[in-house]
Amino acid sequence: MKRKGVFLLFMMSMTLLLTSCWSKKELTDLAIVSAMGIDETKDGRFHLTLQIINPGNVAGGMQGGGGSQSPPITIYSASGDNIVEASRRASGRISRRLYYAHTNLVVVGEKLARKEGLNTLIDSLDRDPEFRNTSTLVIAKNSTAADLVKTLTPVDKIPANKVLKTLEFTERKWGENVKTSLQEVMKSLESPGRGTVVSGFRLVGNSQQAQKLDNLQESEPEATLRASGIAVLKQGKLVDWLYGKPARGTVWILDKIQGTDINIDWAGKKEAIAYQTVRQKTSVSAQVKNGKPHISVHTRVEGDIGDMEVPVDITNPKVITKIEQSLRKEIKKELRVAIERAQKNKTDILGFGEVVHRTRPNQFKKLKTEWNDVYFPKLDVDITVEAYVRRAGLRNKSFLSGVKENQK
């Protein structure tokens, strides 16, 4: 009898604990937000632009009823004194509940990034339990965030995926952009004396044409989205843009280079040899002598010969050694340009202050308040580069060598 009572009590407890689908969310009641654009209105309010997925149009190849085409996304927008208010106001324009768990992209307008910065808007995103801190953050270059979010893209039906994949592959193959998550931006902003870098994206072409399906029916769309440099943030506000060698040098020092191409001069011809990096590692160390910090940057690179526009005998070890010396000189130049640009901006986006803080915490306390404006611009930095040629593709002797011999 006692065992039956215990069993009955157990079953009643299970009934209370197993409450089944108390927090269920029907898919037909959700508006899945894939990207969010944040701009500033003329009166200083936040303008929110939401890129919402049309599941049927994505799966059906953008075909609607009767053979008519329909876009894979729908755009809704609203304004408010803060992000929460703008989001709540947007709900009055859509028949479904806004669902942010799949929002993988946050776009911030350049005007907002320069004037107000990212600090105030990041707080609301971080507080939302539904919003993911792993979402990628980009800044719209020379345009509003709304223009980028509204743009329809070929190949990738969902525009947010186009931006994310572009950042991923350009980071892997070229190295002048970096894919930065909301969480990484927050850590940089909280780190003492640290600046922040975020990739930029821009709209190439007419913004009105970019929103039309006609734009996707051309072999060469008139309006497209393109990765565009690196935004430099100081105390959360945009202060500069980096392109070319300063951008790649910055990514290199941050040890986020996955692959790139280095061109060197040879036999009087500019950029005659292309060197493709395969493996690279950058380490930064710090010392404090007589109250002054000193930084050492060490980079080791291994790669292959990708192209030679002049006849070169790479079977000769002395030639390989000379190529490696030229590569070291070129890479060191890029790193130096990146450091000088950061010092000119008085913004430690390279994380040197963080290294000093990690290795010499007690001494960094005395430097922290004036790090960016006083110590970092005058910082002494030693750069050491090791570059090695490991392979030469499918042939050692250049095709051009045979052509030159036949012409004699």
HUNOR-V124873 format. One record per residue. N is the residue number from 1. PSI is psi in whole degrees, 0 to 359 (* if undefined). D_FIRST is the distance of its C-alpha to the first C-alpha in whole Angstrom. Layout:
N,PSI,D_FIRST  N,PSI,D_FIRST
This chain:
1,320,0  2,321,4  3,323,5  4,323,5  5,318,6  6,318,9  7,318,10  8,319,11  9,321,12  10,316,14  11,322,15  12,321,17  13,319,19  14,323,20  15,322,21  16,323,23  17,322,25  18,82,26  19,11,28  20,226,30  21,57,34  22,334,34  23,28,38  24,149,39  25,111,43  26,136,44  27,327,48  28,352,50  29,1,49  30,141,50  31,104,54  32,116,54  33,119,57  34,333,58  35,150,61  36,128,62  37,136,65  38,121,66  39,174,70  40,132,71  41,173,73  42,331,76  43,16,75  44,13,73  45,171,69  46,134,67  47,119,67  48,129,64  49,123,65  50,129,62  51,109,62  52,134,59  53,135,59  54,95,59  55,318,57  56,322,58  57,326,62  58,315,61  59,328,59  60,16,62  61,34,65  62,31,66  63,129,67  64,191,66  65,144,66  66,17,69  67,1,70  68,143,71  69,146,70  70,146,67  71,152,67  72,350,64  73,160,63  74,142,64  75,131,65  76,146,64  77,157,65  78,161,65  79,155,66  80,169,65  81,343,65  82,174,63  83,321,61  84,314,57  85,318,60  86,319,62  87,318,58  88,322,57  89,325,60  90,332,60  91,340,57  92,356,59  93,4,61  94,146,58  95,5,56  96,164,53  97,129,51  98,127,53  99,113,51  100,3,53  101,339,50  102,20,53  103,104,56  104,355,58  105,132,61  106,122,62  107,129,66  108,130,68  109,147,71  110,320,74  111,316,75  112,319,72  113,326,72  114,318,75  115,305,75  116,329,71  117,183,70  118,346,66  119,313,65  120,323,64  121,332,62  122,326,60  123,315,58  124,325,57  125,323,56  126,329,54  127,335,52  128,117,51  129,342,48  130,336,48  131,137,52  132,132,52  133,351,54  134,359,55  135,142,58  136,138,61  137,129,64  138,161,67  139,132,70  140,124,73  141,124,76  142,28,79  143,178,77  144,160,74  145,327,70  146,320,70  147,320,73  148,317,71  149,328,67  150,347,69  151,130,71  152,140,70  153,143,71  154,169,71  155,294,69  156,112,66  157,322,65  158,114,63  159,325,66  160,322,63  161,326,63  162,314,67  163,314,67  164,316,64  165,323,65  166,315,69  167,319,68  168,314,66  169,326,69  170,329,72  171,324,70  172,327,70  173,333,73  174,314,75  175,11,74  176,7,76  177,160,72  178,132,69  179,114,65  180,127,64  181,164,60  182,321,60  183,319,58  184,322,61  185,317,63  186,317,61  187,320,61  188,319,64  189,329,65  190,340,63  191,135,64  192,126,67  193,17,71  194,136,70  195,179,71  196,145,69  197,138,70  198,139,69  199,148,70  200,153,73  201,143,73  202,156,76  203,122,76  204,115,79  205,190,81  206,128,81  207,328,78  208,320,78  209,328,79  210,339,76  211,359,73  212,146,75  213,335,74  214,331,77  215,331,77  216,351,75  217,9,77  218,146,80  219,331,80  220,92,81  221,141,79  222,333,81  223,128,78  224,167,76  225,141,74  226,138,75  227,136,74  228,87,76  229,188,76  230,130,74  231,133,74  232,124,74  233,130,72  234,120,73  235,37,71  236,355,69  237,144,72  238,126,74  239,341,78  240,162,79  241,139,79  242,135,79  243,162,80  244,226,82  245,319,82  246,324,81  247,312,78  248,322,77  249,323,78  250,313,76  251,325,73  252,313,74  253,327,74  254,358,71  255,40,70  256,9,69  257,124,71  258,331,70  259,146,73  260,184,77  261,129,80  262,125,83  263,135,87  264,155,90  265,149,93  266,134,95  267,40,99  268,1,100  269,131,97  270,135,95  271,52,91  272,334,92  273,129,89  274,128,86  275,121,83  276,121,79  277,142,77  278,315,74  279,140,72  280,147,73  281,130,71  282,132,73  283,146,72  284,130,73  285,160,73  286,148,75  287,155,77  288,116,78  289,124,81  290,38,83  291,1,81  292,129,81  293,149,79  294,131,80  295,141,78  296,128,78  297,127,77  298,126,77  299,132,77  300,128,76  301,137,77  302,140,77  303,187,78  304,158,80  305,122,84  306,332,83  307,142,87  308,122,90  309,3,93  310,153,96  311,124,97  312,130,95  313,89,95  314,4,91  315,347,92  316,117,94  317,328,91  318,325,94  319,317,93  320,317,89  321,319,90  322,321,92  323,316,90  324,321,87  325,320,89  326,322,90  327,316,86  328,318,85  329,318,88  330,316,87  331,318,83  332,323,84  333,318,86  334,318,83  335,320,81  336,319,84  337,319,84  338,319,81  339,315,81  340,324,84  341,319,83  342,321,79  343,325,82  344,323,84  345,352,81  346,44,80  347,114,76  348,74,74  349,351,73  350,353,73  351,20,71  352,319,73  353,325,72  354,323,68  355,317,69  356,317,71  357,323,68  358,323,66  359,330,69  360,67,70  361,319,68  362,321,70  363,328,73  364,335,72  365,326,71  366,338,75  367,343,75  368,313,72  369,331,74  370,19,77  371,304,76  372,323,77  373,336,80  374,304,82  375,315,80  376,317,79  377,336,82  378,14,84  379,136,82  380,126,84  381,123,82  382,133,83  383,127,82  384,127,82  385,131,81  386,125,81  387,132,81  388,139,82  389,120,83  390,323,80  391,165,81  392,28,84  393,213,82  394,354,84  395,151,87  396,306,89  397,129,92  398,142,93  399,324,94  400,335,96  401,319,98  402,321,99  403,319,100  404,322,102  405,323,104  406,337,105  407,353,107  408,*,109
